[in-house]
């Protein structure tokens, strides 16, 4: 595996734990030099990949205030080769998420471990014990709506160009606490309601090949591709600080269901620790009761088609 040469560009922004930073961090990397993200390699990966872990969607152009979440549609790639899928993405308006990358592809698992080892070495911290990766292949006109994730992630950009808009994570105007609580508890998907006045507070990052960015946990963000077929690696990780924050929101969710109006407390405060214990308890009870996770699977409404103008055709 070639040296990935991971380097933090703005280390002064690093907080108490670099991988749970309270500011955006920028990185340089050499993932394109691995050969694992060229057209041929991606086509082979798609050919051999479990169909259940290939999620394809389409959306209307842009990701502005007039786009309802309902315009995000799910499709199918059934019967297509990897090369045909790549051709459709290259000419159309599609977003392909290749999930559980490390679990399904051993070569990429080695890459993920090496990536985080170099990242931790550069930031002078321990690598997170839990990591996960999703490979993103998307069209020149594709976008991702305004949303927030429950755990920290890093977006490693490899091909094409995209703009990432990041919004304040600690302001209820941008991300209502009730919504973050439900996201952390797995009750809803990550989408949030977008308003036009959010843009005054947005940080905009233009990502080119060889660049990466991570932002504070629970920061709302959205993405617009601006040039070429885009290939990015989205990695997620959990640090002790990140786990405490998720459990705090889960605890608040439990209190809210009991009719209370909980506040966001510092994780190390007595109230914060108590709520984290409630969050751990809630998670444990779900496992004891063997309660199945809420499914957000949608019925496909289109079929990927490399010969169609938008890369897909509606299913009648």
C-alpha positions as a Markdown table, in Angstrom:
| # | Residue | x | y | z |
|---|---|---|---|---|
| 1 | Unk | 0.0 | 0.0 | 0.0 |
| 2 | Unk | 1.6 | 3.4 | -1.0 |
| 3 | Unk | 2.2 | 5.9 | 1.7 |
| 4 | Unk | -0.9 | 8.0 | 2.1 |
| 5 | Unk | 1.0 | 11.0 | 3.4 |
| 6 | Unk | -1.9 | 12.2 | 5.6 |
| 7 | Unk | -1.1 | 15.7 | 7.0 |
| 8 | Unk | -3.2 | 18.2 | 8.9 |
| 9 | Unk | -3.0 | 21.6 | 7.2 |
| 10 | Unk | -4.3 | 23.6 | 10.2 |
| 11 | Unk | -3.1 | 21.8 | 13.4 |
| 12 | Unk | -3.6 | 25.0 | 15.5 |
| 13 | Unk | -7.4 | 24.3 | 15.3 |
| 14 | Unk | -6.9 | 21.0 | 17.2 |
| 15 | Unk | -8.8 | 20.9 | 20.6 |
| 16 | Unk | -8.6 | 18.5 | 23.6 |
| 17 | Unk | -9.0 | 15.5 | 21.3 |
| 18 | Unk | -8.0 | 16.1 | 17.6 |
| 19 | Unk | -10.6 | 13.6 | 16.2 |
| 20 | Unk | -13.4 | 15.3 | 18.1 |
| 21 | Unk | -12.3 | 18.8 | 17.3 |
| 22 | Unk | -14.6 | 21.8 | 17.9 |
| 23 | Unk | -13.3 | 23.4 | 14.7 |
| 24 | Unk | -13.0 | 22.2 | 11.1 |
| 25 | Unk | -9.7 | 20.5 | 10.3 |
| 26 | Unk | -8.2 | 20.3 | 6.8 |
| 27 | Unk | -6.0 | 17.5 | 5.6 |
| 28 | Unk | -3.9 | 16.5 | 2.6 |
| 29 | Unk | -3.7 | 12.9 | 1.4 |
| 30 | Unk | -2.5 | 10.8 | -1.5 |
| 31 | Unk | -5.4 | 8.3 | -1.8 |
| 32 | Unk | -5.5 | 8.7 | -5.6 |
| 33 | Unk | -2.0 | 7.1 | -5.7 |
| 34 | Unk | -3.3 | 3.8 | -4.4 |
| 35 | Unk | -5.0 | 2.9 | -7.7 |
| 36 | Unk | -8.1 | 1.8 | -5.7 |
| 37 | Unk | -10.3 | 4.7 | -7.0 |
| 38 | Unk | -9.7 | 4.6 | -10.7 |
| 39 | Unk | -12.5 | 3.6 | -13.1 |
| 40 | Unk | -11.3 | 0.1 | -13.6 |
| 41 | Unk | -10.9 | -0.6 | -9.8 |
| 42 | Unk | -14.3 | 0.9 | -9.0 |
| 43 | Unk | -16.0 | -1.1 | -11.7 |
| 44 | Unk | -14.4 | -4.3 | -10.4 |
| 45 | Unk | -15.5 | -3.4 | -6.9 |
| 46 | Unk | -19.1 | -2.8 | -8.0 |
| 47 | Unk | -19.1 | -6.1 | -9.9 |
| 48 | Unk | -18.2 | -8.1 | -6.8 |
| 49 | Unk | -20.0 | -6.1 | -4.1 |
| 50 | Unk | -23.1 | -7.2 | -2.2 |
| 51 | Unk | -26.1 | -5.6 | -3.8 |
| 52 | Unk | -27.7 | -4.9 | -0.5 |
| 53 | Unk | -24.8 | -2.5 | 0.4 |
| 54 | Unk | -24.9 | -0.5 | -2.8 |
| 55 | Unk | -27.4 | 2.4 | -2.3 |
| 56 | Unk | -28.2 | 4.6 | -5.3 |
| 57 | Unk | -30.2 | 7.9 | -5.1 |
| 58 | Unk | -31.1 | 10.8 | -7.3 |
| 59 | Unk | -32.1 | 14.4 | -6.4 |
| 60 | Unk | -33.1 | 17.6 | -8.0 |
| 61 | Unk | -30.3 | 20.0 | -8.9 |
| 62 | Unk | -28.7 | 21.9 | -6.0 |
| 63 | Unk | -29.5 | 21.7 | -2.4 |
| 64 | Unk | -31.2 | 25.0 | -1.6 |
| 65 | Unk | -34.2 | 26.1 | 0.5 |
| 66 | Unk | -36.8 | 25.1 | -2.1 |
| 67 | Unk | -35.8 | 21.4 | -2.2 |
| 68 | Unk | -38.1 | 19.2 | -0.1 |
| 69 | Unk | -36.5 | 16.1 | 1.3 |
| 70 | Unk | -39.1 | 14.1 | -0.5 |
| 71 | Unk | -37.3 | 14.9 | -3.8 |
| 72 | Unk | -34.5 | 12.5 | -2.8 |
| 73 | Unk | -35.3 | 9.2 | -4.5 |
| 74 | Unk | -34.0 | 5.7 | -4.2 |
| 75 | Unk | -33.1 | 3.5 | -7.2 |
| 76 | Unk | -31.8 | 0.1 | -8.2 |
| 77 | Unk | -28.7 | -1.1 | -10.1 |
| 78 | Unk | -30.0 | -4.6 | -10.6 |
| 79 | Unk | -28.6 | -6.4 | -13.7 |
| 80 | Unk | -25.9 | -3.8 | -14.4 |
| 81 | Unk | -22.2 | -4.3 | -14.6 |
| 82 | Unk | -19.8 | -2.1 | -12.6 |
| 83 | Unk | -18.8 | -0.3 | -15.9 |
| 84 | Unk | -22.4 | 0.4 | -16.7 |
| 85 | Unk | -23.0 | 1.9 | -13.3 |
| 86 | Unk | -19.9 | 4.1 | -13.6 |
| 87 | Unk | -21.1 | 5.3 | -17.1 |
| 88 | Unk | -24.5 | 6.2 | -15.7 |
| 89 | Unk | -23.0 | 8.1 | -12.8 |
| 90 | Unk | -20.6 | 9.9 | -15.1 |
| 91 | Unk | -23.3 | 11.3 | -17.3 |
| 92 | Unk | -26.3 | 11.5 | -15.0 |
| 93 | Unk | -27.5 | 12.9 | -11.7 |
| 94 | Unk | -26.9 | 10.1 | -9.3 |
| 95 | Unk | -25.3 | 9.5 | -5.9 |
| 96 | Unk | -24.0 | 6.0 | -5.2 |
| 97 | Unk | -23.1 | 5.0 | -1.6 |
| 98 | Unk | -21.0 | 1.9 | -1.3 |
| 99 | Unk | -21.6 | 1.0 | 2.4 |
| 100 | Unk | -19.7 | -1.2 | 4.8 |
| 101 | Unk | -16.6 | -0.9 | 2.7 |
| 102 | Unk | -14.2 | -2.4 | 5.2 |
| 103 | Unk | -16.4 | -5.3 | 6.0 |
| 104 | Unk | -17.0 | -6.2 | 2.4 |
| 105 | Unk | -13.6 | -5.4 | 0.7 |
| 106 | Unk | -10.5 | -6.6 | 2.6 |
| 107 | Unk | -8.1 | -4.4 | 0.5 |
| 108 | Unk | -10.1 | -1.3 | 1.5 |
| 109 | Unk | -10.2 | -2.4 | 5.1 |
| 110 | Unk | -6.4 | -2.4 | 5.1 |
| 111 | Unk | -6.5 | 1.1 | 3.6 |
| 112 | Unk | -8.9 | 2.4 | 6.3 |
| 113 | Unk | -6.7 | 1.1 | 9.1 |
| 114 | Unk | -3.6 | 2.7 | 7.5 |
| 115 | Unk | -5.5 | 5.9 | 6.9 |
| 116 | Unk | -6.5 | 6.3 | 10.5 |
| 117 | Unk | -3.0 | 5.2 | 11.7 |
| 118 | Unk | -1.4 | 8.0 | 9.7 |
| 119 | Unk | -4.1 | 10.4 | 10.7 |
| 120 | Unk | -3.5 | 9.7 | 14.4 |
| 121 | Unk | 0.3 | 9.8 | 14.0 |
| 122 | Unk | 0.0 | 13.3 | 12.4 |
| 123 | Unk | -2.4 | 14.6 | 15.1 |
| 124 | Unk | -0.3 | 12.9 | 17.9 |
| 125 | Unk | -3.3 | 10.9 | 19.3 |
| 126 | Unk | -4.4 | 7.4 | 19.5 |
| 127 | Unk | -6.4 | 5.9 | 16.6 |
| 128 | Unk | -10.1 | 5.5 | 17.3 |
| 129 | Unk | -11.0 | 1.9 | 18.2 |
| 130 | Unk | -14.1 | 2.0 | 16.0 |
| 131 | Unk | -14.0 | 3.1 | 12.4 |
| 132 | Unk | -16.3 | 2.7 | 9.4 |
| 133 | Unk | -16.1 | 3.7 | 5.7 |
| 134 | Unk | -18.5 | 4.5 | 2.9 |
| 135 | Unk | -17.3 | 5.0 | -0.7 |
| 136 | Unk | -19.2 | 7.8 | -2.5 |
| 137 | Unk | -19.4 | 7.9 | -6.3 |
| 138 | Unk | -21.5 | 10.8 | -7.6 |
| 139 | Unk | -22.4 | 12.7 | -10.7 |
| 140 | Unk | -21.1 | 16.2 | -11.6 |
| 141 | Unk | -24.6 | 17.7 | -10.8 |
| 142 | Unk | -25.3 | 15.6 | -7.7 |
| 143 | Unk | -25.9 | 17.1 | -4.2 |
| 144 | Unk | -26.6 | 16.1 | -0.6 |
| 145 | Unk | -29.3 | 17.9 | 1.4 |
| 146 | Unk | -28.8 | 19.7 | 4.7 |
| 147 | Unk | -28.3 | 17.2 | 7.5 |
| 148 | Unk | -26.3 | 16.3 | 10.6 |
| 149 | Unk | -24.6 | 13.0 | 11.5 |
| 150 | Unk | -24.6 | 11.5 | 15.0 |
| 151 | Unk | -20.9 | 10.7 | 15.1 |
| 152 | Unk | -17.7 | 12.4 | 13.7 |
| 153 | Unk | -16.6 | 11.8 | 10.2 |
| 154 | Unk | -13.9 | 12.8 | 7.7 |
| 155 | Unk | -14.6 | 13.5 | 4.0 |
| 156 | Unk | -11.6 | 12.4 | 2.0 |
| 157 | Unk | -11.9 | 13.8 | -1.6 |
| 158 | Unk | -10.3 | 11.9 | -4.4 |
| 159 | Unk | -11.7 | 12.8 | -7.8 |
| 160 | Unk | -13.7 | 15.7 | -9.2 |
| 161 | Unk | -14.6 | 18.9 | -7.2 |
| 162 | Unk | -17.3 | 19.6 | -4.7 |
| 163 | Unk | -18.4 | 22.3 | -2.3 |
| 164 | Unk | -19.2 | 21.5 | 1.3 |
| 165 | Unk | -21.2 | 23.9 | 3.4 |
| 166 | Unk | -20.9 | 23.6 | 7.2 |
| 167 | Unk | -23.1 | 25.3 | 9.7 |
| 168 | Unk | -22.8 | 26.0 | 13.5 |
| 169 | Unk | -23.2 | 22.8 | 15.6 |
| 170 | Unk | -24.0 | 24.5 | 18.9 |
| 171 | Unk | -26.9 | 26.8 | 17.8 |
| 172 | Unk | -30.5 | 25.5 | 18.0 |
| 173 | Unk | -31.4 | 27.8 | 15.1 |
| 174 | Unk | -29.4 | 25.6 | 12.8 |
| 175 | Unk | -30.0 | 22.2 | 14.5 |
| 176 | Unk | -32.8 | 22.0 | 17.0 |
| 177 | Unk | -31.7 | 19.8 | 20.0 |
| 178 | Unk | -34.9 | 17.7 | 19.7 |
| 179 | Unk | -33.9 | 16.7 | 16.2 |
| 180 | Unk | -30.3 | 15.9 | 17.2 |
| 181 | Unk | -31.7 | 13.8 | 20.1 |
| 182 | Unk | -33.8 | 11.7 | 17.7 |
| 183 | Unk | -30.9 | 11.3 | 15.2 |
| 184 | Unk | -28.6 | 10.1 | 18.0 |
| 185 | Unk | -31.3 | 7.7 | 19.2 |
| 186 | Unk | -31.8 | 6.3 | 15.7 |
| 187 | Unk | -35.4 | 7.4 | 15.5 |
| 188 | Unk | -35.1 | 9.5 | 12.4 |
| 189 | Unk | -32.7 | 9.9 | 9.5 |
| 190 | Unk | -30.2 | 12.7 | 9.4 |
| 191 | Unk | -32.1 | 15.3 | 7.4 |
| 192 | Unk | -32.8 | 18.7 | 8.9 |
| 193 | Unk | -35.0 | 21.6 | 7.8 |
| 194 | Unk | -33.1 | 24.1 | 5.8 |
| 195 | Unk | -33.7 | 27.9 | 5.8 |
| 196 | Unk | -32.2 | 30.5 | 3.4 |
| 197 | Unk | -30.8 | 32.7 | 6.2 |
| 198 | Unk | -28.5 | 29.9 | 7.3 |
| 199 | Unk | -26.0 | 30.8 | 4.5 |
| 200 | Unk | -24.8 | 33.9 | 6.4 |
| 201 | Unk | -23.2 | 31.6 | 9.0 |
| 202 | Unk | -22.0 | 28.8 | 6.6 |
| 203 | Unk | -18.3 | 27.8 | 6.1 |
| 204 | Unk | -17.8 | 26.8 | 2.5 |
| 205 | Unk | -15.0 | 24.4 | 1.6 |
| 206 | Unk | -14.0 | 23.8 | -2.0 |
| 207 | Unk | -12.6 | 20.2 | -2.0 |
| 208 | Unk | -10.3 | 19.2 | -4.8 |
| 209 | Unk | -8.5 | 15.8 | -5.2 |
| 210 | Unk | -6.1 | 15.2 | -2.4 |
| 211 | Unk | -8.0 | 17.3 | 0.2 |
| 212 | Unk | -10.0 | 16.2 | 3.2 |
| 213 | Unk | -12.1 | 18.0 | 5.8 |
| 214 | Unk | -13.7 | 17.1 | 9.1 |
| 215 | Unk | -16.1 | 19.3 | 11.1 |
| 216 | Unk | -17.3 | 19.4 | 14.7 |
| 217 | Unk | -19.7 | 16.5 | 15.7 |
| 218 | Unk | -23.4 | 17.3 | 15.0 |
| 219 | Unk | -22.5 | 20.2 | 12.6 |
| 220 | Unk | -25.2 | 20.5 | 10.0 |
| 221 | Unk | -23.8 | 20.4 | 6.5 |
| 222 | Unk | -24.7 | 20.0 | 2.8 |
| 223 | Unk | -22.8 | 19.2 | -0.4 |
| 224 | Unk | -22.9 | 20.3 | -4.0 |
| 225 | Unk | -20.7 | 18.7 | -6.7 |
| 226 | Unk | -19.3 | 21.3 | -9.0 |
| 227 | Unk | -17.1 | 19.5 | -11.5 |
| 228 | Unk | -16.6 | 16.0 | -12.9 |
| 229 | Unk | -17.4 | 12.6 | -11.7 |
| 230 | Unk | -16.8 | 12.8 | -7.9 |
| 231 | Unk | -15.2 | 10.0 | -5.8 |
| 232 | Unk | -14.9 | 10.5 | -2.0 |
| 233 | Unk | -14.3 | 8.3 | 0.9 |
| 234 | Unk | -16.5 | 9.1 | 3.9 |
| 235 | Unk | -15.1 | 7.7 | 7.2 |
| 236 | Unk | -16.7 | 7.7 | 10.6 |
| 237 | Unk | -15.2 | 7.1 | 14.0 |
| 238 | Unk | -16.0 | 7.2 | 17.6 |
| 239 | Unk | -13.8 | 8.7 | 20.3 |
| 240 | Unk | -14.6 | 8.6 | 24.1 |
| 241 | Unk | -15.6 | 12.3 | 23.8 |
| 242 | Unk | -17.9 | 11.6 | 20.8 |
| 243 | Unk | -19.5 | 8.6 | 22.6 |
| 244 | Unk | -20.3 | 10.8 | 25.7 |
| 245 | Unk | -21.9 | 13.4 | 23.5 |
| 246 | Unk | -24.1 | 10.9 | 21.8 |
| 247 | Unk | -25.2 | 9.3 | 25.1 |
| 248 | Unk | -26.0 | 12.8 | 26.5 |
| 249 | Unk | -28.4 | 13.5 | 23.6 |
| 250 | Unk | -29.9 | 10.0 | 24.1 |
| 251 | Unk | -30.4 | 10.7 | 27.7 |
| 252 | Unk | -32.1 | 14.0 | 26.9 |
| 253 | Unk | -34.3 | 12.2 | 24.4 |
| 254 | Unk | -35.5 | 9.8 | 27.2 |
| 255 | Unk | -36.2 | 12.7 | 29.5 |
| 256 | Unk | -38.1 | 14.5 | 26.8 |
| 257 | Unk | -40.3 | 11.4 | 26.2 |
| 258 | Unk | -41.1 | 11.6 | 29.9 |
| 259 | Unk | -42.5 | 15.2 | 29.4 |
| 260 | Unk | -39.4 | 17.2 | 30.5 |
| 261 | Unk | -37.6 | 19.9 | 28.7 |
| 262 | Unk | -34.0 | 19.0 | 29.1 |
| 263 | Unk | -31.1 | 21.4 | 28.4 |
| 264 | Unk | -27.7 | 20.6 | 26.8 |
| 265 | Unk | -25.2 | 20.3 | 29.7 |
| 266 | Unk | -21.4 | 20.0 | 29.6 |
| 267 | Unk | -20.6 | 16.3 | 29.3 |
| 268 | Unk | -18.3 | 16.4 | 32.4 |
| 269 | Unk | -20.9 | 18.1 | 34.6 |
| 270 | Unk | -22.9 | 16.1 | 37.1 |
| 271 | Unk | -26.1 | 16.6 | 35.0 |
| 272 | Unk | -24.2 | 15.7 | 31.9 |
| 273 | Unk | -22.9 | 12.5 | 33.4 |
| 274 | Unk | -26.3 | 11.6 | 34.7 |
| 275 | Unk | -27.9 | 12.0 | 31.2 |
| 276 | Unk | -25.1 | 9.9 | 29.7 |
| 277 | Unk | -25.9 | 7.1 | 32.1 |
| 278 | Unk | -29.6 | 7.4 | 31.0 |
| 279 | Unk | -28.4 | 7.2 | 27.4 |
| 280 | Unk | -26.4 | 4.1 | 28.0 |
| 281 | Unk | -29.3 | 2.6 | 29.9 |
| 282 | Unk | -31.7 | 3.3 | 27.0 |
| 283 | Unk | -29.3 | 1.7 | 24.5 |
| 284 | Unk | -28.9 | -1.4 | 26.8 |
| 285 | Unk | -32.6 | -1.8 | 27.2 |
| 286 | Unk | -33.1 | -1.9 | 23.4 |
| 287 | Unk | -30.6 | -4.7 | 23.2 |
| 288 | Unk | -32.1 | -6.6 | 26.1 |
| 289 | Unk | -35.6 | -6.3 | 24.5 |
| 290 | Unk | -34.1 | -7.2 | 21.2 |
| 291 | Unk | -35.9 | -4.3 | 19.6 |
| 292 | Unk | -35.2 | -4.2 | 15.9 |
| 293 | Unk | -33.8 | -0.9 | 14.7 |
| 294 | Unk | -36.1 | 1.5 | 12.9 |
| 295 | Unk | -35.8 | 0.8 | 9.1 |
| 296 | Unk | -35.6 | 3.8 | 6.7 |
| 297 | Unk | -35.4 | 1.6 | 3.6 |
| 298 | Unk | -37.4 | 3.1 | 0.7 |
| 299 | Unk | -38.9 | 1.5 | -2.3 |
| 300 | Unk | -36.9 | 2.1 | -5.5 |
| 301 | Unk | -38.6 | 4.4 | -7.9 |
| 302 | Unk | -36.1 | 4.4 | -10.7 |
| 303 | Unk | -33.6 | 2.0 | -12.5 |
| 304 | Unk | -30.0 | 3.1 | -13.3 |
| 305 | Unk | -29.6 | 3.3 | -17.0 |
| 306 | Unk | -26.3 | 4.3 | -18.7 |
| 307 | Unk | -28.1 | 5.3 | -21.9 |
| 308 | Unk | -30.6 | 7.7 | -20.2 |
| 309 | Unk | -29.9 | 11.5 | -20.1 |
| 310 | Unk | -29.9 | 11.6 | -16.3 |
| 311 | Unk | -28.4 | 8.1 | -15.9 |
| 312 | Unk | -31.7 | 6.5 | -14.9 |
| 313 | Unk | -35.3 | 5.7 | -15.9 |
| 314 | Unk | -38.4 | 5.8 | -13.8 |
| 315 | Unk | -40.0 | 2.5 | -12.8 |
| 316 | Unk | -43.6 | 2.6 | -14.0 |
